[in-house]
Amino acid sequence: MPYTHRRRRSNESPPSLHRVTPSGDFVDIEKADPCVCVVGVGFVGESLLREFGHAFRSIGFDISDRRIEELRPLFKGQVNTTLTSDKSKLSEATHYLISVPTLLKEDRSIDLSHLLSAIGLVLSYARPGCVIVIESSVSVGTTRHILAPHKNIFHCGMSPERVDPGRVSPTAKEIPKVISGLTPKSLAAIQAIYSEVFDTVVPVSKPEVAEMTKLFENCYRMVNIAYVNEMADAARSHGVDPEEMISAATSKPYGFTPFQPGLGVGGHCIPVNPFYLFANNRNLPVLEKATATMWHRPGKIARGFHRRTSCAQKGTPPRILVVGMGFKPGQAVLSCSPGVAFAEKLRNLGCARLSFYDPLVSGESLTWMEKLEDVCWSPRYIDENFDAVAICNRQFGVDFDVLARLQRTKVQEVK
């Protein structure tokens, strides 16, 4: 998906839902026995379901039967948690947490189809008085635009997820949780349930603050990584080790936060969140430049790597092994993976052989590229079959000592 500058006009609103007349008896949320339904149990929903399932009767709903079956072994010990793709089960809940993907279209405009579908489904089953919270990342104003027509029927609000896949500490319940409501009563109802699950809740004045907070956090990271990459490139041009430079700067006790250079940013949030801001903000030149730079970086690094490898082979197409395809160490997810973008550019430039090695990523996930099997992960095989190895990330489960023992094949950690 190429980088584009497409954005919505500042006065253009996201699509909305028709008003839905709820069925069933009124739920007195202050007295009701809570039943929390997490709608969409991807990696964000899975984390929410695990935390709320420890405290309340909970339902994990997903339209994918395959995803539900994947999760059953992981929730086997949580007797209060039900996993289902049966829509009728939604009628049992008192609280609905919407955690479906908000994606980008080919032109980088926001695709709210999953969110609108999920909320429409909830509205058709939820009883008056229930709580509805959007956890998905959205552009500023989306929660109000979609849910304001229903604020006198339900307790509606927004609480941006802060799930970091693979992070062990702090735990999910220890990470402060920002919450908001469309009305004071909604905020109180949301705070009552979230404070039972998370150690710290951070109420804010309105959903727009919660929405903006999430985008500010992730775009802050995008901009800083882009800056660190730029400075790392400059440091190398002067013969300075970027890691030593960053380590020395970190000794300053104020005014500096360390970030590490890398091939790019990946995953479901950081690479795409800037476009949620671009949707209704006209003047964000620093963020625009940082975003474009980060999206283009894997291809830029790949061109240099391919050129150097081809020169070493006297112009003949090189044989290249790419190590680490998950979007970050410890992850098999390929969404916006810098390693995949790097490999795609190598393919376009032309290679006599292009393979990848990543114990966490299946060959079926990248059918256009050969996966090196574990049995071939040896110094002898790599020396005989590849001219260069590019390390995109230090993936878990990879024995990097193998690469240290190579005699002929060149190895580079690309970033």
C-alpha positions in Angstrom: 0.0 0.0 0.0 1.8 3.1 -1.2 2.1 6.2 1.0 -0.3 9.0 0.0 -1.2 12.3 1.4 -5.0 11.8 1.1 -7.0 13.4 3.9 -10.6 14.2 4.6 -11.7 17.8 4.5 -11.8 19.2 8.0 -15.5 19.7 7.9 -16.2 16.2 6.7 -17.7 13.9 9.3 -17.3 10.1 9.6 -20.3 8.0 8.5 -22.9 7.5 11.2 -25.5 4.9 12.2 -29.2 5.3 12.1 -30.9 5.6 15.4 -31.8 2.2 16.8 -34.7 1.5 19.1 -33.4 -0.9 21.8 -35.5 -3.8 23.0 -35.7 -5.4 26.4 -36.2 -4.0 29.9 -34.2 -1.0 31.3 -31.0 -1.9 32.9 -30.2 -0.1 36.2 -26.5 -0.1 35.7 -25.8 0.8 39.3 -27.6 -2.3 40.6 -27.2 -4.8 37.8 -25.0 -7.8 38.0 -22.3 -6.9 35.4 -21.8 -9.0 32.3 -19.1 -7.5 30.1 -19.1 -8.3 26.4 -15.9 -7.6 24.5 -16.8 -7.2 20.8 -13.9 -8.2 18.7 -11.3 -10.4 20.3 -8.1 -9.7 18.4 -5.0 -9.0 20.4 -6.6 -5.9 22.0 -9.9 -7.6 22.7 -8.1 -10.7 24.0 -6.3 -8.5 26.6 -9.5 -6.8 27.6 -11.4 -10.0 27.9 -8.7 -11.6 30.1 -8.7 -8.6 32.5 -12.4 -8.2 32.8 -12.9 -11.9 32.9 -11.0 -12.1 36.2 -13.5 -9.7 37.8 -16.9 -10.2 36.1 -18.9 -12.7 34.0 -17.6 -11.9 30.5 -18.4 -12.7 26.9 -15.8 -12.6 24.1 -17.6 -12.2 20.8 -16.1 -12.4 17.4 -17.5 -13.0 14.0 -14.6 -15.3 13.2 -15.3 -18.9 14.3 -11.6 -19.6 13.7 -10.5 -16.9 16.1 -12.9 -18.1 18.8 -11.4 -21.6 18.5 -7.9 -20.2 18.7 -8.8 -18.6 22.0 -10.5 -21.5 23.7 -7.3 -23.1 25.0 -6.1 -19.8 26.3 -9.2 -19.1 28.3 -9.8 -22.7 29.5 -9.1 -21.7 33.1 -11.4 -18.7 33.2 -14.7 -20.2 34.2 -16.5 -16.8 34.1 -15.6 -16.2 30.4 -17.6 -17.4 27.4 -16.2 -17.3 23.9 -18.8 -17.2 21.1 -19.6 -16.1 17.6 -23.4 -16.4 18.3 -24.8 -12.9 18.0 -27.8 -13.6 20.3 -25.4 -13.9 23.3 -24.9 -10.2 23.1 -28.4 -9.7 24.7 -27.0 -11.1 28.0 -24.5 -8.2 28.5 -24.8 -5.0 30.5 -21.4 -3.5 29.3 -20.1 -3.6 25.7 -16.4 -2.9 24.9 -15.9 -2.4 21.2 -12.4 -3.4 20.2 -12.6 -4.1 16.4 -9.9 -2.9 13.9 -10.1 0.6 12.5 -8.1 0.2 9.3 -7.0 2.4 6.4 -8.2 2.2 2.8 -5.8 2.1 -0.1 -5.9 5.9 -0.3 -5.1 6.2 3.5 -8.6 7.4 4.4 -10.1 5.8 7.5 -12.2 2.6 7.1 -14.8 2.6 9.9 -16.8 -0.3 8.4 -15.8 -2.8 11.1 -16.5 -0.3 13.9 -19.9 0.8 12.5 -20.9 -2.9 11.9 -19.9 -3.8 15.5 -21.7 -0.8 17.1 -24.8 -1.5 14.9 -24.8 -5.1 16.1 -24.5 -4.0 19.8 -27.3 -1.4 19.4 -29.6 -4.1 18.1 -29.1 -6.3 21.2 -28.3 -3.9 24.1 -31.0 -3.0 26.5 -31.6 0.6 27.6 -29.3 1.7 30.3 -26.3 -0.5 29.2 -22.8 0.8 28.9 -21.1 1.1 25.4 -17.4 2.0 25.2 -15.3 2.3 22.1 -11.8 1.0 22.7 -10.7 1.1 19.0 -8.5 4.0 17.8 -10.5 6.6 16.0 -10.1 10.1 14.7 -11.1 12.9 17.0 -14.9 13.4 17.2 -15.8 9.9 16.0 -17.2 8.7 19.3 -19.5 11.7 19.6 -20.6 11.6 16.0 -21.5 7.9 16.1 -22.9 7.5 19.7 -24.3 10.9 20.5 -27.8 10.0 19.0 -27.9 7.2 21.6 -26.5 9.0 24.7 -30.0 9.3 26.3 -30.6 5.6 25.9 -27.2 4.1 26.8 -24.1 5.1 28.8 -21.7 5.9 26.0 -18.0 6.7 26.0 -14.5 6.1 24.8 -11.4 4.5 26.4 -8.4 4.2 24.1 -6.6 0.8 24.3 -3.0 0.8 25.4 -2.1 -2.8 24.7 1.5 -3.4 23.7 1.9 -7.0 22.3 4.6 -8.9 24.1 5.0 -6.5 27.0 5.3 -8.3 30.4 5.8 -5.3 32.6 3.8 -3.3 33.5 0.9 -5.7 33.2 -2.3 -4.7 31.4 -4.1 -3.9 34.7 -1.1 -1.8 35.9 -1.2 0.5 32.8 -3.3 3.6 33.7 -6.6 3.5 31.7 -7.9 6.8 30.2 -11.8 6.9 30.2 -14.4 9.3 29.0 -18.2 9.6 28.7 -20.6 11.6 26.6 -22.4 12.6 29.8 -21.4 12.8 33.5 -23.6 9.8 34.2 -22.0 7.8 31.4 -18.5 8.7 32.8 -19.6 7.6 36.3 -20.9 4.3 34.9 -17.8 3.6 32.9 -15.5 4.6 35.8 -17.4 2.2 38.1 -16.7 -0.8 36.0 -13.1 0.1 34.8 -11.9 0.9 38.3 -12.7 -2.7 39.4 -10.3 -4.0 36.7 -7.5 -1.5 36.4 -5.3 -0.2 39.2 -5.5 3.4 37.9 -8.2 5.0 35.8 -7.8 8.5 34.4 -11.1 10.2 33.7 -11.0 13.0 31.2 -13.6 15.7 30.4 -15.0 14.4 27.1 -14.4 11.6 24.5 -12.5 14.0 22.2 -9.8 14.3 24.9 -9.5 10.5 25.1 -9.4 10.1 21.3 -6.7 12.8 21.0 -4.7 11.4 23.9 -4.3 8.0 22.1 -3.2 9.7 18.8 -0.9 12.0 20.6 0.8 9.2 22.4 1.4 7.1 19.3 2.3 9.9 17.0 4.8 11.2 19.6 6.5 7.8 19.3 6.4 8.0 15.5 8.0 11.5 15.4 10.7 10.6 17.9 11.7 7.4 16.1 11.9 9.3 12.8 14.2 11.8 14.5 16.4 9.2 16.1 16.8 7.4 12.8 17.8 10.7 11.2 20.4 11.4 13.9 21.7 7.8 13.7 22.2 8.1 10.0 24.1 11.4 10.6 26.2 9.8 13.4 27.3 6.9 11.1 28.4 9.5 8.5 30.8 10.8 11.1 32.0 7.4 12.2 30.0 7.7 15.5 28.3 4.6 16.9 24.6 5.6 17.3 24.1 3.3 20.2 27.0 4.9 22.1 25.6 8.3 21.3 22.2 7.5 22.6 23.6 5.8 25.7 25.7 8.9 26.5 22.7 11.2 26.0 20.6 9.1 28.3 22.8 10.0 31.2 21.2 13.5 31.1 18.7 13.4 34.0 16.2 15.7 32.4 14.9 16.9 29.0 15.8 13.7 27.1 13.9 10.5 26.5 15.8 7.7 24.7 14.4 6.1 21.6 16.2 3.5 19.5 16.8 3.6 15.7 15.2 1.0 13.6 14.2 -0.1 10.1 10.7 1.3 10.6 7.6 1.1 12.8 5.0 -1.7 12.4 1.9 -3.1 13.9 -1.8 -2.0 14.0 -1.3 1.4 15.7 1.8 3.5 15.3 2.2 3.4 11.5 -1.5 4.2 10.9 -2.5 6.5 13.7 -1.1 9.7 12.1 -3.7 9.3 9.3 -6.5 9.5 11.9 -5.2 12.9 12.8 -4.7 13.9 9.1 -8.4 13.1 8.5 -9.6 16.3 10.1 -6.4 18.4 10.8 -5.0 20.5 8.0 -1.7 21.7 9.4 0.6 19.0 10.9 3.8 19.4 8.9 6.2 17.8 11.4 4.0 14.7 11.8 3.4 14.5 8.0 7.1 14.6 7.3 7.9 12.0 10.0 5.2 9.7 8.8 6.3 9.8 5.2 9.9 9.3 6.2 9.1 6.2 8.3 6.9 4.7 5.6 9.6 5.1 3.0 12.5 4.1 5.2 12.4 0.2 4.6 12.5 0.8 0.9 15.3 3.3 1.2 17.4 0.9 3.3 16.6 -2.0 1.0 17.9 -0.1 -2.1 21.2 0.6 -0.3 21.5 -3.0 0.9 20.8 -4.4 -2.6 23.2 -2.0 -4.3 26.1 -2.9 -1.9 25.4 -6.7 -2.2 25.1 -6.5 -6.0 28.4 -4.6 -6.2 30.1 -7.3 -4.1 28.7 -9.9 -6.5 30.1 -7.8 -9.5 26.6 -6.9 -10.7 25.0 -10.3 -10.7 21.6 -10.6 -8.9 22.3 -11.4 -5.2 21.0 -14.2 -3.1 19.6 -12.6 0.1 18.3 -14.1 3.4 16.1 -11.7 5.4 15.8 -12.5 9.2 12.9 -11.3 11.3 9.7 -10.6 9.5 7.3 -10.0 12.4 6.6 -6.3 13.0 8.7 -6.5 16.2 10.6 -9.1 18.2 8.3 -11.7 19.8 5.5 -11.1 17.3 4.3 -13.1 14.3 1.9 -10.3 13.2 2.9 -8.9 9.8 0.7 -5.8 9.8 2.8 -2.9 8.4 5.9 -4.9 9.1 9.1 -3.1 8.2 10.7 -6.4 7.4 8.1 -7.3 4.9 8.3 -3.8 3.3 12.1 -4.3 3.1 11.8 -7.7 1.5 9.2 -6.5 -1.0 11.6 -3.8 -2.2 14.3 -6.4 -2.6 12.0 -8.5 -4.7 11.2 -5.5 -6.9 14.9 -4.8 -7.3 15.6 -8.4 -8.4 17.3 -11.2 -6.5 18.6 -14.6 -7.7 17.2 -15.9 -4.5 15.2 -14.2 -1.7 14.3 -16.1 1.4 13.2 -15.3 5.0 13.9 -16.9 8.3 11.5 -16.3 11.3 10.5 -19.1 13.6 7.2 -17.2 14.5 6.0 -16.5 11.0 4.6 -19.3 8.9 5.4 -19.8 5.2 1.7 -19.5 4.4 1.8 -15.9 5.7 4.3 -14.9 2.9 3.5 -17.1 0.0 5.5 -14.9 -2.4 8.7 -15.6 -0.5 10.5 -18.8 0.4 10.8 -19.6 4.1 14.1 -21.1 5.2 13.3 -24.2 7.3 14.9 -24.7 10.7 17.0 -27.6 9.4 18.7 -25.2 7.0 19.6 -22.7 9.7 23.3 -23.5 9.9 26.5 -21.7 9.0 27.4 -24.2 6.2 24.0 -24.0 4.5 23.8 -20.2 4.6 27.4 -19.8 3.5 26.8 -22.0 0.5 23.4 -20.6 -0.5 23.3 -16.9 0.3 25.5 -13.9 -0.5 24.1 -11.6 2.3 21.9 -11.8 5.4 19.8 -8.8 6.4 18.6 -8.8 10.1 15.4 -6.7 10.2 14.7 -7.5 13.9 16.1 -9.7 16.6 13.3 -12.2 16.5 12.7 -14.4 19.5 13.8 -18.0 18.9 16.5 -17.2 16.4 20.0 -18.6 17.3 22.1 -15.6 16.1 25.3 -17.4 17.0 24.8 -19.2 13.7 25.3 -15.9 11.8 28.4 -15.1 13.9 30.0 -18.3 12.6 29.6 -17.5 8.9 32.8 -17.6 6.8 31.7 -16.1 3.5 28.2 -14.6 3.7 28.0 -11.0 4.8 25.6 -10.1 7.6 24.1 -6.7 8.3 21.6 -5.5 10.9 19.5 -3.1 8.8 18.2 0.1 10.4 
